[in-house]
Amino acid sequence: MSDETSPPADSQNDPPRETEVNEVLGELKRLEQNVSKPEYQDEIRRVRKMLERTPGTKTIDKYTSRDVGEAFVGALLFSLPLLVEDGVFEIAEWFVEFMLGPLPVFLAINMVFIVAITTGLLYAVDIREVKIVNPVFGFIPRRLVGILAVSLGCAFGMMLLWGRLHAGDPSTLEAIARVTVIWAAAALGAVLADVLPGESKGKDISDLVPE
């Protein structure tokens, strides 16, 4: 007589659902914080890290130095092809050509676009579930700040290093506009390089900063 209540054989080999894994991870993290003995904390931490590698979980909550490095590499790879294109100069000229009083409208719109597309790829598009943990000033996501800062630094540094920032003697505003053109590509590369590989190993940046 067969047992009709037993699950199908294939379902026994299915990976745990992501929601279930994340719930267990959350409970283990809380348990780790509440346990006083270091040896028990180490054991719980070990189990939690094993579970984080389980297929079916793709949540990202840590922000590590490796994430910063991945963002820099992605920003560099996406920005390099544009650094040799004179079209960057033409776009920058267009950005500063239309002024509304003292405000370069298209330059401002481009900067808003960069922040918006980066935020969207991190938190709106379902590439990975990225949790907001330890936000800057209590409300600004630190991963967003990190990606924008790394990509902006990469764009400015490479423009300056390769002599593209001041080529043709542009105005200060036009030089800024040139950087934002490269920044748009660099930010896209940075966010994809950070998020696509999943959660990085290593200590969270918050753990490395002394309180």
N, C-alpha and C positions, 0 to 999 in steps of 0.2 A: 504494500500500500504506500503510495507516494505521499509525501508531505506537501500539500498544496500551498502552505503558508511560507515555504522557504523561497527566498528571492532567486531570480534567474541567475545562472552561473556567471553570465557576462557582467551583471551588475555588481558582483562581488569584487571585480577587478577595477571598477571605475574609480577614478581619483575623487577625493572628497570635494564637495562643492566649496567654492571659494568663501561663501558666507559662513559655512560651518568652520572652516579652517581659521578664518579671521576671528570668529567668536572664541575659539579655543586659544588663539594667540593672545587675545585681549585678557582672558582669564589668567593665563600663565604670567603675563606681564604684571597684572595686579598682585598675583600670588608672590611673585618675585620681590615686589616692593614691600610686601607685608611680612615676609619671612626674615627673621633676625639673624639666623646662623649663616655665615658666609658659604659653608659647604653646601647647604641646601639651596642657596641662591645660585651657586655655580651649576648645580644639577638642573635646576629649573631653566636657567639660561641656556644650558646645553640642549635640553629638550625643545625649547622654543626655537632655537636656531635650526635644529633638525626639521622642525615642522615648517619653518619658513621656506625651506627648500622643496617642500612637497608640491608636486604638480597641482595646479588648480588655485594657487594663491599668487596674486600679482600686485598686492597692495604695497605701496611705498610710503613709509613714514620717517625713516632715518634720512639724514642729510649729512654725508660724510665728505672727507677731503677727496676721496676718489670720485665722488659726484662732481666736485669742482673741476677735477682734472678731465673728466669725460666731457663736461660742458666746454672747456677750453679747446679740446681737440675738435669737437664738433663745430665750434665757432670758427676755428682756423680753417678747417676743410671747406666750409661753405663760403667763407669770405675770400679765400685765396684767388679763385677765378675772377672775381670782380675787381681785384686790386690792379689788374693790368688793363682794364677796360676804360677807355676814355669816356664811355657813356655815363660813367659815374659823375664826371664833371658836368655833363649836360643836365642830368637829373638834379644835381645840386644847384645849378643856375636857375632851373625852373622852380625849385623850392623857395628860393629867396626873391624871385621875380615879382610875385604877387603879394603885396603887403596890405594889411588892413590896419592902418595907423602904424604903430611900431611892431605889430605882430606879423611874422611871415606865416601866412595861413597854411600853405601846403607843407611847410616844414613842421609846424605844430601837429598837423593831421598825421604826418608820417610817424612822428614820435608816439602819438597816441595809438596808432596802428601797431607799432612794434610791441608796446606793452599789452595791447589787447590780444594780439595773436599769440603771444607767449603765454599769457594767462589762460587763453582758451585751450591751447594744446596741453597745458598742465592739468587743468581742472574741469574743463568742459568736454573735450574729446575723450572718448573711452579708449585711450591707448593703455593707460594704467590707472589704477585708483591711487591718486596721490593725496595723502592726508596732510592737513595743515597742523603741524606740531611746533610748539614754541615759536609763535610768530613774532616778528620784530615789532616793538612797541605795542604788542598785544593784539595786532590785527593785520599786519602786513606779512604774507607768507614768506618765510626766509628762503625757500627754494626759488621763488620768483625773483626775489632781490638778488640772490646769488647768480642766477642765470643771466639776468639783465646786466649785472655789474661785470661779470666775466666776459660776456659777449661785447659789451661796450668797450671794455679795456682792450680786448683783442682787436676790435675794429680800429680804435684810435692808435694803438701801438703799431699795428702793421702799416697803417697809412703813413705814420710818421717815419717808421723804419725804412719803408720802401720809397720815401720821397714823394708820396702822392698827396700829402696833406697840403703842402704849400706850392705845389707845381703850378706855374702860371700866375703866381702872385694873387691868389683870391683874397677877398675880404674875410674878416674873422667869421662873419655869419655864414659865408659860403663854405669856408673850411669846416665849420660845424655841420653844415648840411651834407658835405661829402662823407663825414664820419657816419651820419645817420643812414646814408644809403648802404654802406657796408654793414652797419649795425643790424639792419633789417635781416640780411642774409645770415649774419653771425648768430643772431638770437634764435633764428629758426634751427640752425645747426646745433646750437648749444642745447636747446630744449629736447630735440630728438635724441641726441647723444646721451643726455642725462636719463631720460625716461625709458627709452626702448630696451636697454639691457636689464631693467628691473632694479630691485634694491641692491645697492652696493654693500660689500663687506666692509668691516672696519667699524670704528667707534663713531658715534654721532658727534658732529661738531660741537654740540652743546656740552658733551661730556669732556671735551678737550679744553674747554674754557674754564678756568678756575672761578668759582663763585666768590 
